[in-house]
Amino acid sequence: MHPRQIAHLQIHFCVLLWGFTAILGTLISLPAAQLVWWRMLLVSLSLLLLPRVWRALGQMPLRQIGIFALIGMVVALHWLTFYAAIKLSNASVGATCMALAPVFLAITEPLLTKRAFRLRELLLGAAVVPGVALVVGAVPSDMHAGIALGALSAFFVAVFAALNKRHIGRGDALTITFIEMSAGALLLTLTAPLLAQGGAAFALPGLRDALLLGVLAFACTLLPFALSLKALHHLSAYTAQLAINLEPVYTILIAIVLLNEHRELSLYFYLGVAIVISAVMLFPLLDRPTTLQSPEQAP
């Protein structure tokens, strides 16, 4: 199988796992700051046990470590705003907001990876906007703050996805994951006194929350995060993000089954989601290459 095809399969498997992250964010009773802090800390501590990570870390230039650390801080901001959005709305609404990321990526990826700007990407990304607007109009007004934070979270996705794409070839995937997760946990540790819960970010979770955090950290974070970094060797950040836009589908279906969220949402909400997903499915048809590309030529 061609490496690009394998990368597509890897990304879609990651999306399936990420579909559970919003659900877990709803089920875990911790505030957003605590949830993200524990998520990043658990992943960092688990990677400390791998000699491979230490060896690769010792061979990486200090400047490159600093770059990945900064990216990790952007990841922390993304997760912080994402889970805050879920707490203020629900899992389906928070996940749907992530579909705005291609609009931001169409602008940020050319700037941050030094590739040519593609008007088609911006137009296709913008096609999700009417769907998101319909979603906004279909939810109660007390969820609008969650939607605003979800849009901000989508912007942070665009920034760290583009930066990861630019620097992905400069380190081992697990080592990059360790640096980014550690830096994100450190950022949240240093800023804990500024957050609404103050030092509560260091509180021990209860047994139920601890078990759910374990699933979130390892099955829905460590595995797909490292796997997605490998996939970015052969895919553009924009192409990967369009696949990731299928995450709301998985999240909504799971939320209907586990959380009964369909009782909170109207038909117009699902119509908006349908528009978003249609725009996502349109991209591969319009962007199909006429010749098979090698990994080096892949966008």
N, C-alpha and C positions, 0 to 999 in steps of 0.2 A: 504494500500500500504506500502511496506517495506521502512524504512527510507533511505536505499541506493538508491532505485528507485526514491523516492521523490528528493533526492539530485541530481540525474542525470537530472531530469526535471528542477530543479532550475538552474543548471549550463547552460543548453541549453537555457533557457529563458534569462539568463544573457548574453549569447553570442549573442543572437538576438539584445538585447539592445546595447551591445558593438559594434555591427556591424555599428551603426550609429555614433560612436565617431570619426572615421576617416573622415567621411563625414562632420560632424560638424566642425572638425578641418580645413577642406578645406574652408568651407563657412564662418567661422569666420575670419575676416580680421586682428585680433590682432596677433602679433608675438608669438612664442611658449611660451616664458617665461611669458608673460602677460596672455595668455590663461590659462595656468596651474595654475598660481597664483589665478586668479578669480575662476577657477573651484574648487580648494581646499578650498578657502576662503568661497564661497557660501555654500558648503556642511557643513563646520565647523559651520558657523553661524546658519544654519537651525537646526543642532543637539543641539545647545545650548538651544533651546526652549523646549527640552524634559526633564522633571524631571527624567525620568528613567535613562538618561545618567548621570546626576549629581549624583544620588544615587549610581550607579554602579562605577562611577569614585572615589567617596569618600571611597569605600570599597576596591579598588584595591591598592595593595602594590606599593610604589613609584618606586621600581626597575622594576616592570612589566610595569608601565606607561612609563618608560624610554626605555624599549625594544620596545614597540609598537611605540614610537616616532621615534626611529631609523628606524624601518621598514617603517614608513610613509615618512621619508626622501628618502628612496630607491624608494618608489612609486613616489615621486616627480621627481626623476632623470629619472625614466622610462617614465613618461608622458612628461617630458621636451625633452628627446631624441626622443620619438615617434612623437610628433607634429613637432619637427624640421625636422625629416625625411620626414614627409608629406609635409611640406612647401618646401623642397628641391626636392621632387619627385612628388608623388600624393597619393591619399588615397589608391588606390589599391596596389601600391608598398609598402607603409608603413605598411599596414595591413598584407601583405604576409610575410614580414620579421619576424613577430611575431611567425611564424611557426618554427623558430629556437629555441624557448624557450624550447621544450622538450629535445633537445640535451644538453642544459645547465642544465636543471632540473634533467636529469638522473645522473648527477654528483653532483649537489649542494644539492638535497634533501636528499640523503643518508648521506652526511656530516653534514648537518644542523639539520636533524631530528633524527639522530643516528639509522637509520634503515639499513638493509643489502643492499649492492650494487647489482643491477640486470643488468646483461650484456644485457639481452633481451631489456630492456628499452633504453639503449644506442644505440643498433643496430637499433631499431625501430625509435628512435629519429633521428639517423643519416640518415635514409632513406629519410628524407625531404631535405637533403643537395643537391642532384642532381637537385631537382626541383627548389630550391632557386638559384642554380648556373645558371640554364636555364633562370630564371627570370632576373638575373643580366645581362646576355648576350643579353637579348631581349629588354632592355630599353636603351634610349639614354645615352651617357656618362655623361651628365650633371646631371643625376639622381643618379649616383653611390655614391656620398657623402650622399645622402638620404638613400641609402641602407646600408651604413656603420653605420650610426646613428641608423637605424632600427635594425641592428644586436646587437648593444650595448644596445638598449632598450630591446631586447629579453633577454639579459643576466640579466638586472635588474629585469625583470619579474620573472626569475628563482630564483633569490635571495629572493625577497620579498614573492613569493608564498611558497617557502620552509620554510621561517621563520614564516609566518602566520600559516602554517600547524603545526609547532612545538608548537606554543603558543596559538592556537585558543581556546583551552579549558580553558583558564585562564581569560576569560572576556566576557562580553556581546558584541554581534556583533556590535550593534550601537555605543556602547562606544568605542570599538576598532576602528571603522571607524572614530569617532570624534577625537581620539588621533592621528591617522595616518594622517588624512586630515589636522588637525591643525599644526602638526609638519612639514608636507610638505610645507604648506603655510608660516610658520615661516622661514624655510630654504630658500625659494625663496625670502622672504622679506629681510633677512640678506645678501643674495648674489646678490641682485638686482644691486648694484653699480658695480659688477664685470661683469655683463652681457652686451651684445652689446647695449641694449637699455637703460642701466643705470636705473635711477629712473622711467623710463616710465612704469614699471610694476604697478605703482599706478595710472595710468591714467584711467579716467572713460571711459568705452566703449560707443559707439553710441547706439541708440535705437535698431537697427537691431542686432548688436553684443550682446547686453544685453539680448535680447529675446532668441537668440541661446545659449548663455551661461547658461541661466536658464534651457533650455531643457537638455543641456549637464550635468549640475551639478546635477539635480534632477532625470530626467528620465534615464539618461545614466551613472550616477555615484553613487549617494546615494543609489538608489534602488538595482541595480545589485551588487554593492560592498558589501553591508550588506548581501544580499542574498547569494552571493558566499562564504562569511565567514561561514554562517550557513551550506552550503553544504559541506564545508571542514571538518566538524565534522564526515562525513561518507565516504569521498573520499580522496584518496591521492592527493597531489598537482600535481603529474605527470598525473594521470587519468583526473583530472579537466583540466589541461593544454591541453591535447589532444582534449577534447571537445571544448576548447577555440580556438583551431586551425581551427575550422570551421568558425571563425570570418571573415577571408578573403573572404569566399564564400558570406556571407551576404554583406560585404563591397563592393565587386566587383560588385555584382548584383545591389546594390543600386547606386553605382557610375556610372554604365552604364545608369541607368534610369535618375538619377538626374544631373549628371555631364558630361555625354557623354565621359567618360574616355577611352572607347574602341577605340576611334579614335587615342589615343596616344600610344596604346599598340598593339603589334603584336601577331600573332598566337602562336609564341614560348613562349611568356609570359604566355598565358593561358594554354599551354602544361605544363609549369613548375608548375603552380598552381595546375593542375590536378594531377601531381606527388605528390605534397605536401598533397593534400587532400586524395589521395589514401593511403598514409602512415598513415594518421590519422585514416582512416576507417579500416585499417588492424589491428590496436592494439586491439580493443574490441574482434575480432575474435580469436586472439592468446592468449589473457589474460583473457578469460572467465573462472571464477572459476568452479571447478567441483562440489563444494557444496556451498550452500547459506551461506554467511558469516554474522555474527552479526556485528553491527557497531564497536564493540571493535576489531574485527578481520580484518575488512576491511583495505586494504593497504592504 
